[in-house]
Amino acid sequence: MRDILVTGGSGQVGRALLAAAEHDGFRFVAPTRDELDLLRPENFAGILAARPWAAIINAGAYTAVDKAETEVEEVWRINALAPAVLAREAAKVNVPLVHVSTDYVFSGLSDRPYLEDERVAPLGVYGASKEAGEQGVRTGGGRCVILRASWVVSPWRNNFIKTMLRLGAEREVLSVVADQQGSPTSAIDLAHALSTIARTLAYDAAAPTGTFHFSNAGVTTWADFAAEIFRLSAARGGPSARVEPITTAQYSTAARRPAYSCLSTERIQKLYGLTPRPWRIAIADIIDELIPPRTS
Ligand SMILES: NC(=O)c1ccc[n+]([C@@H]2O[C@H](COP(=O)([O-])OP(=O)(O)OC[C@H]3O[C@@H](n4cnc5c(N)ncnc54)[C@H](OP(=O)(O)O)[C@@H]3O)[C@@H](O)[C@H]2O)c1
């Protein structure tokens, strides 16, 4: 059994990785935040030296997009400095690194799915810090994959599905933004992609490296995403609300978000053979976890 180091094991993506537990002779090992604090990069070398890691998946991050606007130093240390040091230390011991990044590195002014090499232009502190993290990983000197995802949801932690179900239980009508388009990504499907990439890098020195995109297939808006969540929830006897579409201008947030952030997944399909499922199918599985289907 070979060990793959996972940061952020308590997060959505980390939990999805750990839920999968074992994969063809590999095991995911996720130290706690006390054991591996991304704010303490001086400890990374010791952690990497502790055992012969087959690969690293950096799924830990500062992800509170609005709070990030005022906690700039902490955000930058976790999302930019830590990945750079991790990449440098991983290169020294020749361990491949898979780093998770985000659609928020883009401005959102496109009208067709973003390709991996397109110009980045983040709109807020979170996106800028993640973009700097990508640069740090790219220049770390080792074999690495940067995997950008968008609109990550899961049965765990805070995410759009859980927020909608909570608010749907409290209110009859919910106002949801209808002029931002993107693609939901199930953390479970993303974890499968990360696991495939990490294991391939571990056993194949010639495995593809560089930047890749992964999301579930299809485009939606937050309002239509919410409506689909309520449709699936109602069918299972769960909470439901009527969705009132509103504009971004009507819903003020501390951080600006891209108006369009769909990611082209052609490269990962071609080079890693990973074909994303349609988002509606992927989120139905998550809703099944949160609201088991009625048996009668
Ligand atoms: N969520 C999204 O919509 C989204 C979209 C695109 C890309 N992404 C990217 O996907 C990756 C995973 O996101 P996620 O949704 O799984 O995030 P999440 O649920 O917010 O989890 C973040 C993880 O990072 C850990 N973490 C935060 N600060 C840390 C520190 N100082 N030291 C060690 N661990 C720390 C958290 O630990 P605690 O439990 O201790 O807080 C948690 O395990 C991130 O790179 C994120 O940028 C997310």
The ligand as an SDF file (V2000), in Angstrom:
LIG
                    3D

 48 52  0  0  0  0  0  0  0  0999 V2000
  -16.0070   25.3400   -2.6000 N   0  0  0  0  0  0  0  0  0  0  0  0
  -16.0430   25.7090   -3.8730 C   0  0  0  0  0  0  0  0  0  0  0  0
  -17.0900   26.0970   -4.4170 O   0  0  0  0  0  0  0  0  0  0  0  0
  -14.7900   25.6010   -4.7140 C   0  0  0  0  0  0  0  0  0  0  0  0
  -14.8840   25.9490   -6.0710 C   0  0  0  0  0  0  0  0  0  0  0  0
  -13.7420   25.8230   -6.8620 C   0  0  0  0  0  0  0  0  0  0  0  0
  -12.5560   25.3940   -6.3060 C   0  0  0  0  0  0  0  0  0  0  0  0
  -12.4980   25.1060   -4.9820 N   0  0  0  0  0  0  0  0  0  0  0  0
  -11.2120   24.6770   -4.4230 C   0  0  0  0  0  0  0  0  0  0  0  0
  -11.3510   23.3280   -4.0070 O   0  0  0  0  0  0  0  0  0  0  0  0
  -10.4610   23.0760   -2.9110 C   0  0  0  0  0  0  0  0  0  0  0  0
  -11.2310   22.4090   -1.7960 C   0  0  0  0  0  0  0  0  0  0  0  0
  -12.3240   23.2350   -1.4560 O   0  0  0  0  0  0  0  0  0  0  0  0
  -13.4710   22.7480   -0.4550 P   0  0  0  0  0  0  0  0  0  0  0  0
  -14.7610   23.2230   -1.0070 O   0  0  0  0  0  0  0  0  0  0  0  0
  -13.2660   21.3000   -0.1240 O   0  0  0  0  0  0  0  0  0  0  0  0
  -13.1030   23.6530    0.8140 O   0  0  0  0  0  0  0  0  0  0  0  0
  -13.6540   23.5630    2.3140 P   0  0  0  0  0  0  0  0  0  0  0  0
  -14.7820   22.6120    2.4160 O   0  0  0  0  0  0  0  0  0  0  0  0
  -13.8300   24.9770    2.7540 O   0  0  0  0  0  0  0  0  0  0  0  0
  -12.4140   22.9300    3.0980 O   0  0  0  0  0  0  0  0  0  0  0  0
  -11.2200   23.6320    3.2160 C   0  0  0  0  0  0  0  0  0  0  0  0
  -10.2300   22.7450    3.9160 C   0  0  0  0  0  0  0  0  0  0  0  0
   -9.0180   23.4710    4.0890 O   0  0  0  0  0  0  0  0  0  0  0  0
   -8.6420   23.3500    5.4550 C   0  0  0  0  0  0  0  0  0  0  0  0
   -7.8520   24.4590    5.9080 N   0  0  0  0  0  0  0  0  0  0  0  0
   -8.1650   25.7800    5.9330 C   0  0  0  0  0  0  0  0  0  0  0  0
   -7.1620   26.4760    6.5180 N   0  0  0  0  0  0  0  0  0  0  0  0
   -6.2140   25.5690    6.8560 C   0  0  0  0  0  0  0  0  0  0  0  0
   -4.9480   25.6520    7.4840 C   0  0  0  0  0  0  0  0  0  0  0  0
   -4.4450   26.8290    7.9170 N   0  0  0  0  0  0  0  0  0  0  0  0
   -4.2220   24.5200    7.6590 N   0  0  0  0  0  0  0  0  0  0  0  0
   -4.7150   23.3220    7.2580 C   0  0  0  0  0  0  0  0  0  0  0  0
   -5.8960   23.1710    6.6800 N   0  0  0  0  0  0  0  0  0  0  0  0
   -6.6410   24.2890    6.4730 C   0  0  0  0  0  0  0  0  0  0  0  0
   -9.9640   23.2800    6.2010 C   0  0  0  0  0  0  0  0  0  0  0  0
   -9.7380   22.7840    7.5090 O   0  0  0  0  0  0  0  0  0  0  0  0
  -10.7620   23.1020    8.7370 P   0  0  0  0  0  0  0  0  0  0  0  0
  -11.8170   22.0310    8.6810 O   0  0  0  0  0  0  0  0  0  0  0  0
   -9.9050   23.0190    9.9450 O   0  0  0  0  0  0  0  0  0  0  0  0
  -11.3370   24.4700    8.4810 O   0  0  0  0  0  0  0  0  0  0  0  0
  -10.7000   22.3020    5.3040 C   0  0  0  0  0  0  0  0  0  0  0  0
  -10.2660   20.9810    5.5390 O   0  0  0  0  0  0  0  0  0  0  0  0
   -9.8410   24.4260   -2.5510 C   0  0  0  0  0  0  0  0  0  0  0  0
   -8.5960   24.5220   -3.1620 O   0  0  0  0  0  0  0  0  0  0  0  0
  -10.7940   25.4260   -3.1840 C   0  0  0  0  0  0  0  0  0  0  0  0
  -10.1270   26.6230   -3.4930 O   0  0  0  0  0  0  0  0  0  0  0  0
  -13.6030   25.1650   -4.1700 C   0  0  0  0  0  0  0  0  0  0  0  0
  1  2  1  0
  2  3  2  0
  2  4  1  0
  4  5  1  0
  4 48  2  0
  5  6  2  0
  6  7  1  0
  7  8  2  0
  8  9  1  0
  8 48  1  0
  9 10  1  0
  9 46  1  0
 10 11  1  0
 11 12  1  0
 11 44  1  0
 12 13  1  0
 13 14  1  0
 14 15  2  0
 14 16  1  0
 14 17  1  0
 17 18  1  0
 18 19  2  0
 18 20  1  0
 18 21  1  0
 21 22  1  0
 22 23  1  0
 23 24  1  0
 23 42  1  0
 24 25  1  0
 25 26  1  0
 25 36  1  0
 26 27  1  0
 26 35  1  0
 27 28  2  0
 28 29  1  0
 29 30  1  0
 29 35  2  0
 30 31  1  0
 30 32  2  0
 32 33  1  0
 33 34  2  0
 34 35  1  0
 36 37  1  0
 36 42  1  0
 37 38  1  0
 38 39  2  0
 38 40  1  0
 38 41  1  0
 42 43  1  0
 44 45  1  0
 44 46  1  0
 46 47  1  0
M  CHG  2   8   1  16  -1
M  END
$$$$
